[in-house]
Amino acid sequence: MAVTEPILKDAQDRMDKAEAALQRELGNIRAGRANASLLSRISADYYGTMTPLNQMAAITIPEPRVLMVTPFDKSALKEIEKAILSSDLGISPANDGSAIRLVIPQLTEERRKELAKDVKAEGERGKVAVRNVRRDAMEALKRAHKDGQFTDDQLHELEEEAQKLTNQAGKNMDSIVADKEKEILEG
C-alpha cells in the first residue's frame, strides 16, 4: 500500500495547484477595488530589460479604489507609465512626477454581472482540472492494482480517498468563487 501513497499525494498536490491557479486567475479580474495583482502581468522597459512592475516600484493602495505605483528609481517613471498605458488594463495613469496613481472606475451593474459570469466560468475550468486529476489518479490506482500491488479492498478504499480529495477541492473552489462573486457584486 506504500506504493499508492505517492499517487494520492501527487493528486493532492495537483489539486492544490489547480486551486492556486484559480485564485491567480480570479485575482486578475477587476472588481471595482484596487488590488495590486492587477499590475502583476505588466512589465516595463528598465535599462533595456523588461522588468515586472513589482520589482521596480512599490505598489500601494492608499484608498479603496486607488493604486499608487512609486518607482524605486524616479527615472523609470515614464517607462512605467508607458507600460500601464499599453497594457490591457484600461485605466489611464495619472503621473504626478514622483508616483503614478491609478483610479479604478466604479463598475456598472451590467459589468458586475458579466464579471460574475466570468468568475463562474473560471471556477468551472478549475473544477474540470480537479476532475482530470482525479481521473488520472484513478487510472494510476487501477494500473497498480492490475500489477498486483494491492487487493480489491485496498483499491476500493484508495478510490474513495481520491474521491474525498476531489470533493474537498471542489468545495474549496466553490468557496473561492463565491468570495470573488460577492466582492464583485457588492463592489
C-alpha positions as CSV (number, residue, x, y, z in Angstrom):
1,M,0.0,0.0,0.0
2,A,3.0,2.3,0.4
3,V,3.3,2.4,-3.4
4,T,-0.2,4.1,-3.7
5,E,0.5,6.9,-1.3
6,P,2.6,8.8,-3.9
7,I,-0.4,8.6,-6.3
8,L,-2.7,10.3,-3.8
9,K,0.0,12.7,-2.7
10,D,0.5,13.7,-6.3
11,A,-3.2,14.1,-6.9
12,Q,-3.4,16.3,-3.8
13,D,-0.5,18.4,-4.9
14,R,-2.0,18.8,-8.4
15,M,-5.4,19.8,-6.9
16,D,-3.8,22.4,-4.7
17,K,-2.0,23.8,-7.8
18,A,-5.4,24.0,-9.6
19,E,-6.8,26.0,-6.6
20,A,-3.8,28.3,-6.6
21,A,-4.2,28.8,-10.4
22,L,-7.9,29.7,-9.9
23,Q,-7.0,32.2,-7.2
24,R,-4.4,33.8,-9.5
25,E,-6.8,34.0,-12.4
26,L,-9.6,35.5,-10.3
27,G,-7.1,38.0,-8.8
28,N,-6.7,39.4,-12.3
29,I,-10.4,40.1,-12.6
30,R,-11.0,43.7,-11.7
31,A,-13.7,44.0,-9.1
32,G,-14.0,47.8,-8.8
33,R,-11.5,47.8,-6.0
34,A,-7.8,48.5,-6.0
35,N,-5.8,45.3,-6.0
36,A,-2.0,45.1,-6.6
37,S,-2.4,41.9,-8.5
38,L,-4.0,43.9,-11.3
39,L,-0.5,45.0,-12.2
40,S,1.2,41.6,-11.8
41,R,1.3,40.9,-15.6
42,I,2.7,44.3,-16.5
43,S,6.4,44.8,-17.3
44,A,8.2,48.0,-18.2
45,D,11.5,48.6,-20.0
46,Y,14.1,49.3,-17.4
47,Y,17.5,50.0,-18.9
48,G,16.8,47.7,-21.9
49,T,15.3,44.8,-19.9
50,M,11.6,44.1,-19.5
51,T,11.1,44.1,-15.7
52,P,7.9,43.4,-13.8
53,L,6.4,46.5,-12.1
54,N,6.5,45.0,-8.7
55,Q,10.3,44.7,-9.0
56,M,10.8,48.3,-9.9
57,A,8.2,50.1,-7.9
58,A,6.3,50.0,-4.6
59,I,2.6,49.3,-5.3
60,T,0.4,50.6,-2.5
61,I,-3.4,51.1,-2.0
62,P,-3.9,54.5,-0.3
63,E,-7.7,54.4,-0.9
64,P,-10.1,51.5,-1.7
65,R,-10.2,52.4,-5.4
66,V,-6.7,53.8,-5.9
67,L,-3.5,52.1,-6.7
68,M,-0.3,54.1,-6.3
69,V,2.9,53.0,-8.1
70,T,6.0,54.6,-6.7
71,P,9.2,53.7,-8.6
72,F,12.4,53.0,-6.6
73,D,14.2,54.8,-9.4
74,K,12.4,58.0,-10.4
75,S,14.0,57.8,-13.9
76,A,11.8,54.8,-14.6
77,L,8.5,56.7,-14.1
78,K,7.9,57.5,-17.8
79,E,8.6,53.8,-18.8
80,I,6.2,52.6,-16.1
81,E,3.5,55.0,-17.3
82,K,4.0,53.8,-20.9
83,A,3.8,50.2,-19.9
84,I,0.5,50.8,-18.0
85,L,-1.0,52.7,-20.9
86,S,0.0,50.0,-23.4
87,S,-1.4,47.2,-21.2
88,D,-4.9,45.7,-21.4
89,L,-5.8,47.3,-18.0
90,G,-8.0,50.0,-19.5
91,I,-7.1,52.6,-16.8
92,S,-5.4,55.8,-17.5
93,P,-2.4,56.5,-15.2
94,A,-2.0,59.9,-13.5
95,N,1.6,60.9,-13.2
96,D,2.4,63.5,-10.5
97,G,6.2,63.5,-11.1
98,S,7.1,61.1,-8.3
99,A,4.4,58.4,-8.5
100,I,1.6,57.1,-10.7
101,R,-2.0,57.0,-9.4
102,L,-4.5,54.6,-11.0
103,V,-8.1,55.3,-10.1
104,I,-10.2,52.1,-10.5
105,P,-13.5,53.1,-12.0
106,Q,-16.8,52.1,-10.4
107,L,-18.3,49.1,-12.2
108,T,-21.8,49.3,-13.7
109,E,-24.4,46.7,-12.6
110,E,-24.3,45.1,-16.1
111,R,-20.5,44.9,-16.0
112,R,-20.6,43.3,-12.5
113,K,-22.9,40.6,-13.8
114,E,-20.6,39.9,-16.7
115,L,-17.6,39.6,-14.4
116,A,-19.6,37.3,-12.1
117,K,-20.3,35.0,-15.1
118,D,-16.5,35.1,-15.9
119,V,-15.7,34.1,-12.3
120,K,-18.1,31.2,-12.5
121,A,-16.6,30.1,-15.8
122,E,-13.1,30.2,-14.3
123,G,-14.4,28.2,-11.3
124,E,-15.8,25.6,-13.7
125,R,-12.5,25.4,-15.5
126,G,-10.8,24.8,-12.2
127,K,-13.2,22.1,-11.3
128,V,-12.6,20.4,-14.6
129,A,-8.9,20.4,-13.9
130,V,-9.6,18.8,-10.5
131,R,-11.7,16.1,-12.1
132,N,-9.0,15.4,-14.6
133,V,-6.5,14.9,-11.7
134,R,-9.0,12.5,-10.1
135,R,-9.3,10.6,-13.3
136,D,-5.5,10.3,-13.6
137,A,-5.2,9.1,-10.0
138,M,-8.0,6.5,-10.5
139,E,-6.3,5.2,-13.6
140,A,-2.9,5.0,-11.8
141,L,-4.6,3.2,-8.9
142,K,-6.2,0.7,-11.3
143,R,-2.9,0.1,-13.0
144,A,-1.2,-0.5,-9.7
145,H,-4.0,-2.9,-8.7
146,K,-3.7,-4.8,-12.0
147,D,0.1,-5.1,-11.3
148,G,-0.9,-6.8,-8.1
149,Q,0.4,-4.1,-5.7
150,F,-2.8,-4.2,-3.6
151,T,-6.1,-6.0,-3.1
152,D,-9.6,-5.2,-4.3
153,D,-10.5,-3.8,-0.9
154,Q,-7.4,-1.6,-0.8
155,L,-8.2,-0.3,-4.3
156,H,-11.8,0.5,-3.2
157,E,-10.5,2.4,-0.1
158,L,-8.0,4.3,-2.2
159,E,-10.6,5.2,-4.8
160,E,-12.8,6.5,-2.0
161,E,-9.9,8.6,-0.7
162,A,-9.3,10.0,-4.2
163,Q,-13.0,11.0,-4.3
164,K,-12.8,12.7,-0.9
165,L,-9.8,14.7,-2.1
166,T,-11.8,15.7,-5.2
167,N,-14.9,16.6,-3.2
168,Q,-12.8,18.8,-0.8
169,A,-11.0,20.6,-3.7
170,G,-14.4,21.2,-5.3
171,K,-15.7,22.8,-2.1
172,N,-12.6,24.9,-1.8
173,M,-13.1,26.2,-5.4
174,D,-16.8,26.9,-4.8
175,S,-15.7,28.9,-1.7
176,I,-13.1,30.9,-3.7
177,V,-15.6,31.6,-6.5
178,A,-18.3,32.6,-4.0
179,D,-16.0,35.1,-2.3
180,K,-14.9,36.6,-5.6
181,E,-18.5,36.9,-6.8
182,K,-19.5,38.6,-3.6
183,E,-16.6,41.0,-3.9
184,I,-17.7,41.9,-7.5
185,L,-21.4,42.2,-6.9
186,E,-21.1,44.2,-3.7
187,G,-18.2,46.3,-5.1
